[in-house]
Amino acid sequence: MKNIITAPQIRAARGLIGWSREELSAKSGVPKITLSRVETEATTPRQSTLTAIRSALETAGVEFIEENGGGAGVRLRK
């Protein structure tokens, strides 16, 4: 699993599954203020933070699509 995810992917993933920042915070263990700063690109997050966010979102059914010439993205697992 690659851990490189972008702020737009995180926002889109939350939208797909209908999670608020509070819900992602609870599921990932990442403080809500940190999520806010990551999503608005106000900070460069630690790898461990991105790993926790990605893991929580993947557990909820999100698949991260790597950059493949068409841009990185997210989708729901079938």
C-alpha positions in Angstrom: 0.0 0.0 0.0 1.4 3.3 -1.0 0.8 6.0 1.6 0.9 9.1 -0.7 -2.5 10.6 -0.6 -3.5 14.2 -1.3 -5.7 16.7 0.4 -8.3 16.6 -2.4 -8.4 12.8 -2.2 -9.1 12.9 1.6 -11.9 15.5 1.1 -13.4 13.5 -1.8 -13.1 10.2 0.2 -15.0 11.7 3.2 -17.6 13.0 0.8 -18.1 9.5 -0.8 -18.8 7.9 2.5 -20.5 10.8 4.1 -18.1 11.3 7.0 -17.5 14.6 8.8 -14.0 15.5 10.0 -15.2 14.5 13.5 -16.0 11.0 12.2 -12.7 10.6 10.4 -10.9 11.9 13.5 -12.6 9.3 15.7 -11.9 6.4 13.2 -8.3 7.4 12.4 -7.1 8.8 15.8 -5.9 12.0 14.1 -7.0 15.1 15.9 -9.7 17.1 14.1 -7.5 20.3 13.9 -4.8 18.2 12.2 -7.3 16.9 9.7 -8.4 20.4 9.0 -4.8 21.5 8.4 -4.1 18.5 6.2 -7.2 19.0 4.1 -6.6 22.7 3.6 -2.9 22.0 2.9 -1.9 24.3 5.7 0.7 21.8 6.8 2.9 19.0 5.5 1.6 16.0 7.4 3.8 13.2 8.9 3.8 9.9 7.1 2.2 8.3 10.1 -0.7 10.8 9.9 -1.3 10.0 6.3 -1.1 6.3 7.0 -3.7 6.6 9.8 -6.1 8.6 7.6 -5.7 6.3 4.6 -6.2 3.2 6.7 -9.4 4.5 8.3 -10.8 5.5 4.9 -9.9 2.2 3.3 -11.5 0.3 6.1 -14.7 2.2 5.3 -14.6 1.1 1.7 -12.6 3.8 -0.1 -10.0 2.9 -2.7 -7.3 5.3 -3.6 -6.4 5.6 -7.3 -2.8 6.5 -7.9 -1.7 9.1 -10.3 -1.9 7.5 -13.8 -1.9 10.3 -16.2 -5.5 11.1 -15.5 -4.9 12.4 -11.9 -5.1 10.8 -8.5 -8.6 10.0 -7.2 -10.8 7.9 -5.0 -13.7 5.5 -5.5 -15.8 3.1 -3.4 -14.9 -0.5 -3.4 -17.4 -2.8 -5.0 
